[in-house]
Amino acid sequence: MVRCLVVDDDELGRELIAQYLEGIADCEMAENGLKAVEMFRSAFEGSTPYDLIILDIVIPEMDGHSAAKEIRTIEKEWGVSINDGVNIVVLSSLNTPGDVIQAYVAAKSAAHLVKPVQPDKLFATLSKLGIRKQ
């Protein structure tokens, strides 16, 4: 089963995504970017790294772009290349080309989804990443 960290300040949003991922991923949740980075570091250092992070961009304590950059820094410190790093799927309520490009460049993300997340789009995105229901 895939290990997933769902990061969103909206509790209902986190719960819905975790529900969508039942049977695909074992989800843990964080309500802000700082907590997400702490959880990522702890899991990574504990040899139980996440396979997937679903990360909202507009979150408190540390925004999603900054959290993603910190996660990539942690991976780099441990000698993990970007190609072998955790899959980050960025969530945003914005869907302009500039927002999508920023999600890929700033967060070095694998994908971008628009909120509210639609299950079919989530599953299609995960399928492109090679993550499927067992």
Stockholm file with secondary structure:
# STOCKHOLM 1.0

chainA/1-134         MVRCLVVDDDELGRELIAQYLEGIADCEMAENGLKAVEMFRSAFEGSTPYDLIILDIVIPEMDGHSAAKEIRTIEKEWGVSINDGVNIVVLSSLNTPGDVIQAYVAAKSAAHLVKPVQPDKLFATLSKLGIRKQ
#=GR chainA/1-134 SS CEEEEEECSCHHHHHHHHHHTTTTEEEEEESSHHHHHHHHHHHHHTTCCCSEEEEESSCSSSCHHHHHHHHHHHHHHTTCCGGGSCEEEEEESCCSHHHHHHHHHHSCCSEEEESSCCHHHHHHHHHHTTCCCC
#=GC SS_cons         CEEEEEECSCHHHHHHHHHHTTTTEEEEEESSHHHHHHHHHHHHHTTCCCSEEEEESSCSSSCHHHHHHHHHHHHHHTTCCGGGSCEEEEEESCCSHHHHHHHHHHSCCSEEEESSCCHHHHHHHHHHTTCCCC
//
